[in-house]
Amino acid sequence: MTILINPATGEPVDEVPDSTPTDVAAAVRAGRDAFTHWRDTTPADRARLLLRLADLVEADAEELTRLEVEETGKPAAVFRDGELPFAIDNLRFFAGAARSLDGTGAGVLSSGYTSALIRRPIGVIGSIAPWNFPFIMAVWKIGPAIAAGNAVVIKPAPATPRSTLRLAALMAEAGAPDGLLQVVTGGAGIGQALVTDPGVDMVGVTGSTATGRAVMRGAVDGLKRVHLELGGKAPALVFDDASLADMAFGVTMGATYNTGQDCTAATRVYIARSRYDEALEALHAAMEQVRPGDPWSDETDIGPLISAAHRDRVHGFVTRASGRVLLGGKPIDAPGFYYPPTLIADADQASEIVQGEIFGPVLVALPFDSEEEAVRLANDTPYGLASSIWSADVARALRVAHQLDVGVTWINDHLPIASEAPHGGVKGSGFGKDMSQEAVQEYSVVRHLMIKHAAPEARDSFRPA
């Protein structure tokens, strides 16, 4: 049994039974049974299920908000008015994408034969979701997999399982066949059991880079497909012609949204030396305006970190950091696991605070002297998920964007996403795309059909066509 703690109070709010490896095996078998029927449903059938699910999620907004806020501590308004509507839009997008998952009509590739390339589902997908965005990440795992014709067994993070359990109940209410979507709960051992179960055909994970490596090791013996959306260390590059007011607002939002517990968070800001001091002042002023507080208050901008252990981890990064702490830097003395927006200047590029994923509301600022140096510094971490460029020079922004080793680059903004746009990274940030038509394709496999239509002819011996 796992006791769930409200990060805003430090008090228990609920408890959830932990699954066993036997439960995982049973869930996978049930998923296999469901898959044998679901894979042959029409795209329209899959779309109707996802559309019904979207409607039920929309009607259940109050309960889903309660579960998410109690487990994560994020502001209710942020989830209710932002993340939840976006998750609903994701489901409706995936419903449409289910009807657009076409193969390529290859035509005649060899004389006397007609070829067709078709997409088919993979099988049972073992999904592992994180604690920072438990509901929306579950949607990103389940939506494209179901749209492509697969069955799903999903394991939410131990601290945040209830919104995923609620989503599975709504899926059943929407008319999903028994076994199509199942939830197993627990920690790393249950995740390992899911990854290594021989009935799982593909594993999809959002989590840390260390988690991704462990999943890949577990998937090797079964030669399972792996989809990894992992950590990040997003740089923001601020050139000398940037609007500092817009930059300060956008980078502060990027650094503190969800209390910085976001793999695409702006964590490093590189600033042209000629504007460095001015930009630091603008960032300091903007970050001072960010209000930690009660998640149920409309005055609150950010909530607590997920746990006392994570708060201590974030604070450890800050206390060990080189450079100057210009703002924040100490846990907030209040119930719950609060940490203030923190701005650090002049850390060493090779230091832990610049290279490591902090996963808290901490922004590190460093100067650069040339475009080439800015690109080099931005690419100089193990990660490659997201980035932003701040400049009035469109040609320079595009030129720099093409040199960044990341999955997404925003120009004069940081964080916006759309259901139609793929989300995923390179290098230590993993591979595979969430959202968009690309995600649905990730959960399918291309097959080649080759049909002989030429008149038969006598052959003296076998030869390839």
LUMLOTOR-896361 format. One record per residue (C-alpha): x, y, z. Coordinates in nm, 2 decimals, padded with zeros to 4 digits. Layout:
<sites>
(site (X Y Z))
...
</sites>
This chain:
<sites>
(site (00.00 00.00 00.00))
(site (00.13 00.34 -00.09))
(site (00.04 00.64 00.12))
(site (-00.02 00.95 -00.10))
(site (00.11 01.28 00.04))
(site (-00.03 01.63 -00.05))
(site (00.29 01.83 -00.14))
(site (00.12 02.15 -00.03))
(site (00.06 02.04 00.32))
(site (00.29 01.74 00.38))
(site (-00.02 01.55 00.50))
(site (-00.16 01.21 00.37))
(site (-00.46 01.24 00.14))
(site (-00.52 00.88 00.03))
(site (-00.37 00.54 -00.01))
(site (-00.35 00.31 -00.31))
(site (-00.28 -00.06 -00.32))
(site (00.05 -00.16 -00.49))
(site (00.03 -00.41 -00.77))
(site (00.24 -00.73 -00.76))
(site (00.43 -00.89 -01.05))
(site (00.15 -01.14 -01.07))
(site (-00.09 -00.85 -01.12))
(site (00.13 -00.72 -01.40))
(site (00.14 -01.06 -01.58))
(site (-00.24 -01.09 -01.55))
(site (-00.28 -00.73 -01.69))
(site (-00.06 -00.81 -01.99))
(site (-00.25 -01.13 -02.06))
(site (-00.57 -00.94 -02.06))
(site (-00.42 -00.68 -02.28))
(site (-00.32 -00.95 -02.52))
(site (-00.67 -01.08 -02.54))
(site (-00.81 -00.74 -02.60))
(site (-00.56 -00.67 -02.87))
(site (-00.66 -00.97 -03.07))
(site (-01.00 -00.80 -03.13))
(site (-00.91 -00.43 -03.11))
(site (-00.64 -00.45 -03.38))
(site (-00.91 -00.53 -03.64))
(site (-01.14 -00.25 -03.55))
(site (-01.19 00.03 -03.80))
(site (-01.03 00.37 -03.76))
(site (-01.38 00.51 -03.71))
(site (-01.44 00.27 -03.42))
(site (-01.12 00.38 -03.25))
(site (-01.20 00.75 -03.31))
(site (-01.55 00.71 -03.16))
(site (-01.40 00.56 -02.84))
(site (-01.15 00.84 -02.80))
(site (-01.41 01.11 -02.87))
(site (-01.65 00.96 -02.61))
(site (-01.35 00.95 -02.36))
(site (-01.28 01.32 -02.43))
(site (-01.64 01.41 -02.36))
(site (-01.63 01.21 -02.03))
(site (-01.30 01.37 -01.92))
(site (-01.45 01.72 -01.99))
(site (-01.76 01.64 -01.78))
(site (-01.53 01.50 -01.50))
(site (-01.32 01.81 -01.48))
(site (-01.39 01.89 -01.11))
(site (-01.30 01.55 -00.99))
(site (-00.99 01.52 -01.21))
(site (-00.87 01.86 -01.09))
(site (-00.91 01.76 -00.72))
(site (-00.71 01.44 -00.78))
(site (-00.43 01.62 -00.97))
(site (-00.40 01.91 -00.72))
(site (-00.40 01.69 -00.42))
(site (-00.13 01.47 -00.56))
(site (00.10 01.72 -00.73))
(site (00.03 02.05 -00.55))
(site (00.01 02.24 -00.88))
(site (-00.23 02.54 -00.88))
(site (-00.59 02.43 -00.95))
(site (-00.64 02.71 -01.21))
(site (-00.33 02.59 -01.40))
(site (-00.46 02.24 -01.43))
(site (-00.83 02.32 -01.47))
(site (-00.80 02.60 -01.72))
(site (-00.48 02.50 -01.90))
(site (-00.36 02.14 -01.88))
(site (-00.69 01.96 -01.86))
(site (-00.85 02.14 -02.17))
(site (-00.52 02.07 -02.35))
(site (-00.54 01.70 -02.26))
(site (-00.90 01.69 -02.39))
(site (-00.78 01.85 -02.71))
(site (-00.51 01.58 -02.74))
(site (-00.77 01.31 -02.71))
(site (-00.98 01.47 -02.98))
(site (-00.67 01.51 -03.20))
(site (-00.58 01.14 -03.16))
(site (-00.94 01.05 -03.25))
(site (-00.89 01.23 -03.58))
(site (-00.54 01.09 -03.63))
(site (-00.68 00.74 -03.59))
(site (-00.86 00.80 -03.92))
(site (-00.55 00.93 -04.09))
(site (-00.31 00.65 -04.02))
(site (-00.27 00.55 -04.38))
(site (00.00 00.34 -04.54))
(site (00.18 00.45 -04.85))
(site (00.04 00.32 -05.18))
(site (00.37 00.20 -05.32))
(site (00.24 00.09 -05.66))
(site (00.45 -00.13 -05.90))
(site (00.80 -00.18 -05.75))
(site (00.88 -00.49 -05.95))
(site (00.75 -00.59 -06.29))
(site (00.44 -00.81 -06.26))
(site (00.37 -00.72 -05.89))
(site (00.18 -00.45 -05.71))
(site (00.30 -00.35 -05.37))
(site (00.12 -00.17 -05.09))
(site (00.27 -00.04 -04.77))
(site (00.02 -00.06 -04.48))
(site (00.04 00.04 -04.11))
(site (-00.06 -00.21 -03.84))
(site (-00.06 -00.19 -03.46))
(site (00.23 -00.34 -03.26))
(site (00.05 -00.52 -02.98))
(site (00.05 -00.46 -02.61))
(site (00.22 -00.14 -02.50))
(site (00.37 -00.11 -02.16))
(site (00.37 00.26 -02.06))
(site (00.53 00.43 -01.77))
(site (00.42 00.78 -01.68))
(site (00.59 01.05 -01.46))
(site (00.47 01.24 -01.16))
(site (00.51 01.60 -01.29))
(site (00.22 01.59 -01.53))
(site (00.05 01.26 -01.44))
(site (-00.28 01.32 -01.62))
(site (-00.16 01.47 -01.94))
(site (00.13 01.23 -01.97))
(site (-00.11 00.94 -01.94))
(site (-00.31 01.09 -02.22))
(site (00.00 01.12 -02.43))
(site (00.08 00.75 -02.38))
(site (-00.27 00.61 -02.41))
(site (-00.42 00.82 -02.69))
(site (-00.18 00.74 -02.98))
(site (-00.14 00.38 -02.88))
(site (-00.52 00.32 -02.88))
(site (-00.57 00.52 -03.19))
(site (-00.32 00.29 -03.37))
(site (-00.50 -00.02 -03.26))
(site (-00.29 -00.13 -02.96))
(site (-00.38 -00.23 -02.60))
(site (-00.21 -00.05 -02.31))
(site (-00.09 -00.14 -01.97))
(site (00.02 00.18 -01.79))
(site (00.21 00.23 -01.47))
(site (00.17 00.58 -01.32))
(site (00.43 00.72 -01.08))
(site (00.38 00.59 -00.72))
(site (00.31 00.94 -00.59))
(site (00.05 01.03 -00.85))
(site (-00.16 00.73 -00.96))
(site (-00.52 00.84 -00.90))
(site (-00.58 01.06 -01.21))
(site (-00.46 00.77 -01.43))
(site (-00.69 00.53 -01.24))
(site (-00.97 00.77 -01.30))
(site (-00.89 00.79 -01.67))
(site (-00.90 00.41 -01.70))
(site (-01.25 00.42 -01.53))
(site (-01.36 00.68 -01.78))
(site (-01.22 00.47 -02.07))
(site (-01.43 00.18 -01.95))
(site (-01.74 00.40 -01.93))
(site (-01.67 00.52 -02.28))
(site (-01.71 00.16 -02.40))
(site (-01.36 00.03 -02.42))
(site (-01.34 -00.35 -02.44))
(site (-01.23 -00.53 -02.13))
(site (-00.85 -00.53 -02.10))
(site (-00.78 -00.26 -02.36))
(site (-00.65 -00.02 -02.10))
(site (-00.53 -00.13 -01.76))
(site (-00.34 00.04 -01.48))
(site (-00.08 -00.12 -01.25))
(site (00.05 00.07 -00.95))
(site (00.38 00.06 -00.76))
(site (00.74 00.15 -00.78))
(site (01.05 00.06 -00.99))
(site (01.00 -00.32 -00.93))
(site (00.65 -00.31 -01.09))
(site (00.79 -00.10 -01.38))
(site (01.06 -00.36 -01.43))
(site (00.81 -00.64 -01.43))
(site (00.61 -00.45 -01.70))
(site (00.91 -00.38 -01.92))
(site (01.04 -00.74 -01.91))
(site (00.71 -00.92 -01.94))
(site (00.73 -01.13 -02.26))
(site (00.37 -01.03 -02.36))
(site (00.47 -00.66 -02.39))
(site (00.56 -00.57 -02.74))
(site (00.67 -00.21 -02.69))
(site (00.76 00.01 -02.40))
(site (00.69 00.38 -02.38))
(site (00.84 00.59 -02.10))
(site (00.85 00.95 -01.99))
(site (01.10 01.00 -01.71))
(site (01.46 01.07 -01.63))
(site (01.75 00.97 -01.84))
(site (01.85 00.72 -01.58))
(site (01.50 00.56 -01.60))
(site (01.53 00.55 -01.98))
(site (01.86 00.36 -01.96))
(site (01.71 00.11 -01.71))
(site (01.41 00.06 -01.94))
(site (01.63 00.00 -02.24))
(site (01.84 -00.26 -02.05))
(site (01.52 -00.44 -01.95))
(site (01.38 -00.44 -02.30))
(site (01.69 -00.58 -02.47))
(site (01.62 -00.95 -02.41))
(site (01.28 -00.93 -02.57))
(site (01.40 -00.70 -02.85))
(site (01.11 -00.47 -02.76))
(site (01.06 -00.14 -02.93))
(site (01.13 00.15 -02.69))
(site (00.99 00.50 -02.70))
(site (01.17 00.74 -02.46))
(site (01.08 01.10 -02.37))
(site (01.34 01.18 -02.11))
(site (01.50 01.47 -01.92))
(site (01.61 01.81 -02.05))
(site (01.82 02.11 -01.98))
(site (01.67 02.37 -02.21))
(site (01.89 02.68 -02.29))
(site (01.75 03.02 -02.37))
(site (01.98 03.23 -02.60))
(site (01.93 03.60 -02.56))
(site (02.09 03.82 -02.83))
(site (02.17 04.18 -02.80))
(site (01.86 04.29 -03.00))
(site (01.61 04.10 -02.80))
(site (01.32 04.26 -02.62))
(site (01.43 04.22 -02.26))
(site (01.08 04.27 -02.12))
(site (00.94 03.99 -02.34))
(site (01.24 03.77 -02.27))
(site (01.22 03.82 -01.89))
(site (00.85 03.73 -01.89))
(site (00.89 03.43 -02.12))
(site (01.20 03.28 -01.96))
(site (01.06 03.33 -01.61))
(site (00.74 03.15 -01.72))
(site (00.96 02.88 -01.88))
(site (01.17 02.84 -01.57))
(site (00.90 02.84 -01.31))
(site (00.59 02.68 -01.47))
(site (00.49 02.37 -01.27))
(site (00.75 02.49 -01.02))
(site (01.02 02.41 -01.27))
(site (00.93 02.04 -01.27))
(site (00.92 02.02 -01.65))
(site (01.17 01.86 -01.88))
(site (01.13 02.15 -02.13))
(site (01.18 02.41 -01.85))
(site (01.41 02.70 -01.93))
(site (01.70 02.62 -01.70))
(site (02.00 02.80 -01.86))
(site (01.99 03.15 -02.00))
(site (02.28 03.26 -02.21))
(site (02.29 03.64 -02.26))
(site (02.49 03.86 -02.50))
(site (02.75 04.02 -02.28))
(site (02.66 04.37 -02.39))
(site (02.31 04.32 -02.24))
(site (02.40 04.09 -01.95))
(site (02.36 04.31 -01.65))
(site (02.04 04.47 -01.79))
(site (01.90 04.13 -01.86))
(site (01.98 04.00 -01.52))
(site (01.79 04.29 -01.37))
(site (01.49 04.22 -01.59))
(site (01.49 03.85 -01.49))
(site (01.53 03.93 -01.12))
(site (01.23 04.17 -01.14))
(site (01.02 03.91 -01.33))
(site (01.10 03.62 -01.10))
(site (01.03 03.83 -00.79))
(site (00.67 03.85 -00.92))
(site (00.61 03.48 -00.92))
(site (00.39 03.39 -00.62))
(site (00.42 03.05 -00.45))
(site (00.12 02.96 -00.24))
(site (-00.19 02.76 -00.18))
(site (-00.28 02.56 -00.49))
(site (-00.65 02.64 -00.45))
(site (-00.59 03.01 -00.44))
(site (-00.64 03.21 -00.77))
(site (-00.35 03.43 -00.65))
(site (-00.10 03.14 -00.67))
(site (00.14 03.11 -00.96))
(site (00.33 02.80 -00.85))
(site (00.28 02.53 -00.60))
(site (00.53 02.31 -00.40))
(site (00.78 02.06 -00.52))
(site (00.65 01.70 -00.53))
(site (00.81 01.58 -00.21))
(site (01.05 01.67 00.08))
(site (01.32 01.45 -00.08))
(site (01.29 01.63 -00.41))
(site (01.29 01.97 -00.24))
(site (01.61 01.87 -00.06))
(site (01.76 01.75 -00.39))
(site (01.68 02.09 -00.56))
(site (01.83 02.28 -00.27))
(site (02.14 02.06 -00.28))
(site (02.20 02.17 -00.64))
(site (02.17 02.53 -00.53))
(site (02.40 02.51 -00.22))
(site (02.67 02.33 -00.43))
(site (02.65 02.58 -00.71))
(site (02.93 02.81 -00.82))
(site (02.83 03.16 -00.91))
(site (02.61 03.42 -00.74))
(site (02.27 03.35 -00.60))
(site (02.07 03.67 -00.69))
(site (01.73 03.56 -00.58))
(site (01.58 03.28 -00.37))
(site (01.81 02.99 -00.29))
(site (01.65 02.87 00.04))
(site (01.34 02.65 00.11))
(site (01.03 02.84 00.21))
(site (00.95 02.81 00.58))
(site (00.59 02.69 00.55))
(site (00.40 02.36 00.55))
(site (00.45 02.16 00.24))
(site (00.75 02.13 00.01))
(site (00.79 02.49 -00.13))
(site (01.09 02.63 -00.30))
(site (01.12 02.98 -00.43))
(site (01.21 03.10 -00.78))
(site (01.59 03.11 -00.77))
(site (01.82 03.30 -01.00))
(site (02.19 03.22 -01.01))
(site (02.45 03.41 -01.22))
(site (02.80 03.33 -01.34))
(site (02.82 02.96 -01.27))
(site (03.09 02.76 -01.44))
(site (02.97 02.60 -01.76))
(site (03.12 02.26 -01.66))
(site (02.95 02.27 -01.31))
(site (02.67 02.05 -01.19))
(site (02.42 02.34 -01.17))
(site (02.46 02.40 -01.55))
(site (02.50 02.04 -01.66))
(site (02.25 01.85 -01.44))
(site (01.87 01.84 -01.45))
(site (01.76 02.02 -01.14))
(site (01.38 01.99 -01.19))
(site (01.30 02.29 -00.98))
(site (01.24 02.67 -01.02))
(site (01.61 02.74 -01.07))
(site (01.75 02.95 -01.35))
(site (02.12 02.99 -01.42))
(site (02.25 03.29 -01.63))
(site (02.58 03.31 -01.81))
(site (02.72 03.56 -02.07))
(site (02.84 03.49 -02.42))
(site (03.05 03.69 -02.66))
(site (02.95 03.56 -03.00))
(site (02.69 03.37 -03.19))
(site (02.92 03.07 -03.22))
(site (02.99 03.07 -02.85))
(site (02.62 03.08 -02.77))
(site (02.56 02.78 -02.99))
(site (02.85 02.59 -02.84))
(site (02.74 02.66 -02.48))
(site (02.38 02.57 -02.56))
(site (02.48 02.23 -02.71))
(site (02.72 02.16 -02.43))
(site (02.51 01.93 -02.21))
(site (02.41 01.56 -02.24))
(site (02.05 01.67 -02.31))
(site (01.87 01.78 -02.62))
(site (01.50 01.83 -02.57))
(site (01.41 02.20 -02.60))
(site (01.55 02.55 -02.64))
(site (01.45 02.91 -02.71))
(site (01.61 03.20 -02.90))
(site (01.54 03.56 -02.83))
(site (01.62 03.80 -03.11))
(site (01.46 04.05 -03.34))
(site (01.68 03.92 -03.63))
(site (01.47 03.65 -03.79))
(site (01.76 03.53 -04.01))
(site (01.99 03.49 -03.71))
(site (01.72 03.32 -03.51))
(site (01.67 03.06 -03.79))
(site (02.04 03.02 -03.85))
(site (02.10 02.95 -03.48))
(site (01.80 02.72 -03.45))
(site (01.93 02.50 -03.72))
(site (02.25 02.45 -03.52))
(site (02.09 02.35 -03.19))
(site (02.09 01.98 -03.10))
(site (01.73 01.97 -02.97))
(site (01.38 01.84 -03.05))
(site (01.21 02.18 -03.04))
(site (01.32 02.55 -03.06))
(site (01.09 02.84 -02.98))
(site (01.17 03.18 -03.11))
(site (01.08 03.47 -02.88))
(site (00.88 03.24 -02.65))
(site (00.94 02.94 -02.43))
(site (00.70 02.64 -02.36))
(site (00.40 02.67 -02.60))
(site (00.29 02.33 -02.75))
(site (00.01 02.21 -02.98))
(site (-00.16 01.88 -03.03))
(site (-00.05 01.88 -03.39))
(site (00.32 01.93 -03.31))
(site (00.56 01.65 -03.21))
(site (00.73 01.66 -02.87))
(site (01.05 01.47 -02.81))
(site (01.42 01.51 -02.80))
(site (01.77 01.38 -02.90))
(site (02.09 01.28 -02.72))
(site (02.02 01.21 -02.35))
(site (01.66 01.33 -02.39))
(site (01.57 01.01 -02.56))
(site (01.39 00.94 -02.89))
(site (01.04 00.90 -03.01))
(site (00.76 01.16 -03.04))
(site (00.46 01.24 -02.82))
(site (00.16 01.42 -02.97))
(site (00.10 01.48 -03.34))
(site (00.06 01.22 -03.62))
(site (00.42 01.12 -03.55))
(site (00.31 00.98 -03.21))
(site (00.05 00.76 -03.37))
(site (00.30 00.63 -03.62))
(site (00.54 00.55 -03.33))
(site (00.28 00.29 -03.21))
(site (00.24 00.12 -03.55))
(site (00.46 -00.08 -03.78))
(site (00.48 -00.07 -04.16))
(site (00.41 -00.39 -04.35))
(site (00.47 -00.46 -04.71))
(site (00.21 -00.65 -04.92))
(site (00.32 -00.77 -05.26))
(site (00.06 -00.91 -05.50))
(site (00.15 -01.10 -05.82))
(site (-00.07 -01.00 -06.11))
(site (00.13 -01.09 -06.43))
(site (00.04 -01.39 -06.63))
(site (00.22 -01.71 -06.53))
(site (00.52 -01.80 -06.74))
(site (00.74 -02.11 -06.76))
(site (01.07 -02.10 -06.57))
(site (01.37 -02.32 -06.62))
(site (01.48 -02.25 -06.26))
(site (01.40 -02.04 -05.96))
(site (01.50 -01.68 -05.98))
(site (01.40 -01.38 -05.78))
(site (01.15 -01.14 -05.94))
</sites>
